[in-house]
Amino acid sequence: MFKPFDELTKKEKLERWTNVVRVMQKLTKHQRKHHFFMENWGEETDCGTKACAAGFCGMDPWFQAQGIELQQDESKEVYGFRVDNVLLLGSSYSLKIMLSKFFGYEGTRKIFYGEINEIGSQDLNKTYAQVMRQIRNHVKELSK
């Protein structure tokens, strides 16, 4: 069942983000190169699903047991997250709020949404290595 990040103990917060690391580390080289794409929650391709870090978490059984799951809408064209039997799609404000509640505001803002760059847009064009570095740094901050 979905439990907001702010209601978690320090140990539970670390566990949640350590599982983000686990999900990301288990991606194959092929997935890292061809299926990792921070600009979209999920997208169906000829050779599988392309997703961002949060999207890959939403396909993982551990995260699904925590109440968050990546799913497509009925048209099979738009991805979003199912939380407590509600499907939040695309880039909706509700979806952004939900992810912030699940992963915590700071981690969500820095990693999943990207920092705002000098021209006022989000920097989501990040490589797997860049995202992993950000995730590990966030885990270190949570450990303090």
N, C-alpha and C positions, 0 to 999 in steps of 0.2 A: 504494500500500500504506500502511496506517495506520502513522504514525510518532508516538510520544508527544511531547507538547509539551516535556517536560523534556530530550529528546534532540535538540531542534532548536537550530540556531545562532540568534543574535540576529536575523540577517537572515531566517532561515526563520520565526521567530516573528512578526516584523513582516509578512512576506509572508502568513502565514495570517490574521492579523487585518486586514490591508489588504484581503484578499479578502472578509472579512466586511463591511467597509465597502462594497466594490464591489457585493456581492449586495444589500445593503440599499438602496443608492442607485439600483439599477436597477428597484426596485419602482415600479409606476405609482401615480398618485394614488389610483386605485380600490383597488389592492392595499393601499396604506398605510392607507386608511380602512376597508375592508371585509374584508380578508384577513389583516391583521397582528394577532396575538392571542398575547400572551406567556404565556397560561395553558395552552397545549396545544402539543405538538410539531407536530401536524398534525391536520386535521379536514376531511373532505370536505363541501362545501356545494353548493347548487344552481348556483352560478356559479364553482366552482373550489375550490382547496384553501386553507384558512385555516391559518396556521402562525405560529410564533414565529420569532425571528431564527435560532436554530439549525436550525429546520425548513426555512426558506428556504435556508440554506446547504446542507442535506442534499439539496436538489433541484437544486443547481448542479453542472454538469459538473466544474468545478475541484475542488470538495470531494469529489465522487465519485471523481475520479482519486487523491485523497489517502487514500481508503479509508473514507469515511463517506457514507452515503446514507439519506435519509428513505424509509421504506417502510411499507406497511400489512401487517397480518397476513393470514392466509388468509381470515378472515371479512370483511375490508375495513372493519372497525369500529375497529381500534386501530392507531395509528401508533407507530413506533419507528425506530431507526436500525440499518441493516445495517453491520456492521464485520467485515471479514475473514470473510465468509460466515456470520456469526452475527447473527440478528435479535434485538435487545434492545427490549422493548416497554414502553409506558406510562411509569409513574413508578418503574420498578424500580431498586433500588439499583445493580445492575450497569450500567444505562444512565447513571445519574448519574456513576458512577466513570469510565465510558468517555468521556463528554463532558469531564470534568475532565482526563483524560489527553490528549485531543485538543486542547482549547482552552486548557489550563492552568487550575489551580485558581482563581486570583484572577479571571480574566476570566469563567469559568463561574459562579462564585459571585455575583459582582456583577451580571452582565448576564443570564445565562440563568435563574438561579434566583431572583434578587432578594434584597435584604437582608432580614433578619428585622426586622419592625416591632415597635412597642412592645407589641403583644398576643401576640407570639410566633409570628406566621405570616409566610410569605414575601410580599413585596410584588411581585406579578407584574402588577398592573393598571397597566402602563406604556404610554404612547403611543409611537408611532414616533419622534417627536422626542426624547423622554426616552431611549429606548434608543440612538438614534444619538449623542446627547451622551455617554452612558456608553461607547459603543464608541470614539468619537474620543478621549475622555480615557484610555481604556485603551491605545490605540495610542500616545499621547503618553508614557505611563509606560513602555511597552516600548521606546520610542525613546531613553530616557535612558541 
